[in-house]
Amino acid sequence: MQEVTNQIRVLRLRHGITQEELAENVGVSRQTIIAMEKGNYAPSLLLALKLAKFFKATVEQLFTIR
C-alpha cells in the first residue's frame, strides 16, 4: 500500500507560523493540520492546492507518494 508523506510541518516552521495560523489561512481546523503533519490525513486536491499556493510551492514539493 502506498503512503503519502508531506513537508507541511517543515514549511510551516520555516515560515514561522503556528498550526492555527496555517489552518485559518487555508480554511481548515487546527486538528486537520495536526493530522496532516502526523501523516494521518491525506488532504483533498482542493486543500493540497490551497496549501501549495500558501507556501508558494508545487503540490509535488509538498506531497510525496512512497
C-alpha positions in Angstrom: 0.0 0.0 0.0 1.3 3.5 -0.9 1.7 6.1 1.7 1.6 9.9 1.3 4.2 11.9 3.1 4.4 15.7 3.2 6.6 18.7 4.1 3.9 20.7 5.7 5.5 20.9 9.2 8.9 21.7 7.7 7.5 24.6 5.6 5.3 25.8 8.3 8.2 26.1 10.7 10.4 27.8 8.1 7.6 30.4 7.6 7.4 30.9 11.4 3.7 30.3 11.6 1.6 28.3 14.0 -0.7 25.4 13.1 -3.6 27.7 14.0 -2.4 30.4 11.6 -1.9 27.9 8.8 -5.3 26.4 9.4 -7.0 29.8 9.2 -5.2 30.7 6.0 -6.3 27.5 4.2 -9.8 27.2 5.7 -9.5 24.1 7.9 -9.3 23.3 11.6 -6.1 23.1 13.5 -6.8 19.4 14.1 -6.7 18.9 10.3 -3.2 20.5 10.1 -2.1 18.3 13.1 -3.4 15.1 11.3 -1.6 16.1 8.0 1.6 16.8 9.8 1.5 13.4 11.6 0.7 11.7 8.3 -2.7 10.6 9.4 -4.7 12.5 6.9 -4.3 12.9 3.1 -5.9 16.2 2.0 -8.3 16.7 -0.8 -7.0 18.1 -4.1 -8.5 21.5 -3.2 -6.8 21.6 0.2 -3.5 20.4 -1.4 -3.7 23.3 -3.9 -4.5 25.8 -1.2 -1.5 24.7 0.8 0.7 24.8 -2.3 -0.5 28.4 -3.0 0.0 29.5 0.6 3.6 28.2 0.6 4.3 29.3 -3.0 5.3 25.7 -3.8 4.0 23.0 -6.1 1.9 20.1 -4.8 4.8 17.8 -5.7 7.1 19.8 -3.4 4.6 19.4 -0.5 3.5 15.8 -1.0 5.3 12.6 -2.0 4.0 9.0 -2.5 6.1 6.3 -1.1 
